[in-house]
Every structure is written in structure tokens, then in C-alpha cells.
Amino acid sequence: MNILILNGHQPYPVSEGRLTQTLIDEAEKVLTAKGHSIRHSNVLAYDINSELDKHDWADALLLQFPSNWMMIPWSFKKYMDEVYSAGTEGRLCRHDGRTSQNPHADYGSGGVQTGKKYMLSTTFNAPKAAFDNPQEYLFQGKGLDDLHFPVHCVYRSFGYAALPSFACFDVLKNPQIEQDLLNWAAHLEAHF
């Protein structure tokens, strides 16, 4: 497969991006050992047309980013706004999926990247126990993919199919990076 790895990290003094880069490096090592071709993108420096070319080239996208305030970083959103808006002229989608005969149905189904896949891989300060547990205060029983539902909607609207998401939890207060890297390699082996 041709796999595009997108680095969605926004550096801050307390988060320089070392874990994101470590996960990207591990992904490249595992995926190239399996015979896949890899290209990279970074939300901090890109050319819009080159990014659209990479999306056309790729059979799968691997999106690596930290969850900042329970969302994608602002630079990742800016990348989406600039690159993906340029792709709505037929590169990623042709239209929003609706027809004038039935303007209330099939919104978001006009993507042209069908047959391709994507995977979310994210890092959290939140512990794993905070997710999928209705007793926990913040997420109220919601899971990882519930939290990133808008990101999933973006890629579904282009025609991509989701691969199971991956996350490293509690990376600031209780990091288990060696185990996370083992889990990450096993996740990649299982799904690519």
C-alpha cells in the first residue's frame, strides 16, 4: 500500500512533539518492513497542490496528532481548511452528495476517495479509564471515536473507510511510552 503519514502536531513549550514524532518513526519502521511505501506531510509546512497529490497517491492515511483540549490542534484544522477546501473541486469530493431532486438526503456522500482507508492515532493527557465510563466526569461515557467524531466525518465525506483508531493515554502524568510503542506496533501489524 501507499501510506501517507500526516503529522498533526502543534508545538508548545510543554509539548514539543517528540512523542508524535516517535510514533511516526515507529509507524514508518513497521510499515516499511511490511513492504508499504510511505510519504509524509506536516500541518506546519505544506503546499496545497502537493498535499492533494499525496492524497491521490495514498491508499491509506495515518493521522498522528495530540488531542489538544479534546480536539485536533489548531494547525491541523487550518491544514484541513486550506487543503481540503481546495480538494472540493473534484480531488477529494465533487459535491456534498445531495441532489436537487432530493436535497434532504445523502449529505456528505460525494467523496471520490472511495476504496481508501484512514487511521486516527492520537495522544492524550487523559487516562484511559476516563473514556467509555459513564461514571467519569468529563466524557460522560463517551469513547475515543466519539470524541473525534467530527474528524471521522471529514474523512467519510471524502469516501475513506475508517481503520480502528489508536491512542496513547496519560502521556504527561503517567507515561507508559515503551508499552505504548509495543501496542502501536501491534496495532499497525494487525490493521495494515
N, C-alpha and C positions, 0 to 999 in steps of 0.2 A: 504494500500500500504506500501511497504518498501521504505523508502526515505533516501538517502544518502545526507547529507548536507556537502558541501565542503567549508571550509574557505580558500579563496584565497588571504588573506591579507598579505602584506609585510610591517612590521612595519618600520616607520621612526620617527624621533623626532617630526615632525609636524603631524604625523598620526600614533598613537599607535595601532589603531584597535578597539577602543571602539564602534564606530558606527557599524562596521562589526559584532562584537560580539553581540551587542544589536539586530541587525536584525536577526542574527542566533537564539538567545534566543527567540525572538518573534515568529519566524517560528516554532521552536520546540514546543512552548506552543500551538500555533494554530493547528498545525498538529497532535500532540498527543491527543489534545482534540477531534479531529475528528476521532481518533482511528488508526492513522497511526503509524507504527514503524519507529524509527529514529536511524540512526547511523551517526557518524561524522568523517570527515577527515580534515586534516590541511596540507597545502602545505609546512609548515615549518618543519614537522616531520612526517615521514611515512615509512612504509615498503612496498616495491613494490608488493609483493605477497598478502599481506593483503589488499592493495588497490584494486587489481584486484578481490579479493574475495568479497569485498564490492560492487564493480560494478556489479558482477554477482548476488549478493543478492538483489540489489536495483531494484525496479520497476521504480523509478524516481530519478534523480539527481537535487539537488538545489545548484547552484553555486553562492556563495556570495563573491563579491570582489569589491574593489575600482578600478575605471578606473584611472590608472597612466599614464599620458602623452598619453591619449586616447587609451590605451591598457590595457591588463591584466598585473598585476605585474610580475616582472621577476621570482619570486619564483613560481608563478603559471605556467609560461611557462616551468620552469625546471621540475616541477611535471609532466606536460604533456609529456615532452621529455623522462623522465625516466619511468614513469608508463605506459604511452600509447604506447611507443615503445616496452616495454615488452609484451604488450597485442596484438601485431600484429601477434602473433603466434597462433591465434585462440581464444583467450579470448574475445577480442573486435572486431577483424575483422580477416578474413582468408587471404585476399588478397585485392588488390586495386579495384576489381570489373571488370577489363578488362579481356579479353580472348585473346589467341594468334590468334584466328580466326578474332577477331575484336579489335585490340589494341588501337583504337582511340575512343571507346565508353564506357560509363558507369564508368568512373574513379570515385573512391570514393564510390562505391556501394557494397563493400564486407563486410560490417559490420554484426556482429552476435548478436547485442543487440537490435534486432527489437522488437517492441511491448513495448519498454520502452520510457520514456519521460525525458526531461530535461528543466530546467528553469534558465535563467540568471537573477541575481539580483545584481545590481551594484550601486555604489555611485559616484557622480561627484561633482567637484567644479563648473563646468559649469552650468549656469542657464537653465531651461527647454526651455526657449524662443530661445536659441541658436540652438536648433535642429529643423529639418523639416521646416526651414525657409530659402529660397534662398537669402534673403537679409542679413542674418548674415554672418559675415566674415569667420569664421573658418570652419564650417561644410558644408557650401555651399548648404543648403537644405537637407542634409543627416540626417537620424534619428538614434535613438539608435541602432537598429539592423543592420543598415548599418555600423556603427562604429565597431560593434563586429561581423561582417560577418565572419572573419577567425575562431572565436571561434565556431560559428554556424557550420561551415564546419567540424570542428573536430568531433563534436558530430553526425552530419549527417553521416559522414563516418563510424561511428560505428553502425548506424542503429537507433539511437534515433530520436524521433519526438519532435519538439520544442513546449513548452508551452509559452504563452505570457511573454515577458520579463518585468522586473520591474526595476525602478531606483529612487533613491533619488537625487535630483538636488540641486546645490548651497549650498552644505553642509558646506562650510567654510565661505563664505561671507554673506549668508543669510539663515542660517539653520532654517528649519521648522520640527524638528525631531518628535514632538508629532503628527503632521499631517501626516508625512511620515510613522510613525508606524501604524496609523489608516489605511492609504492607503495600506500598506503592508499586514496587517491582512485581509483586504477586498479582496486583490488580491489573497492571499493564499486560502481564503474561496471559491472564485469563480473558481479557477483552480485546486484544489485538492479535 
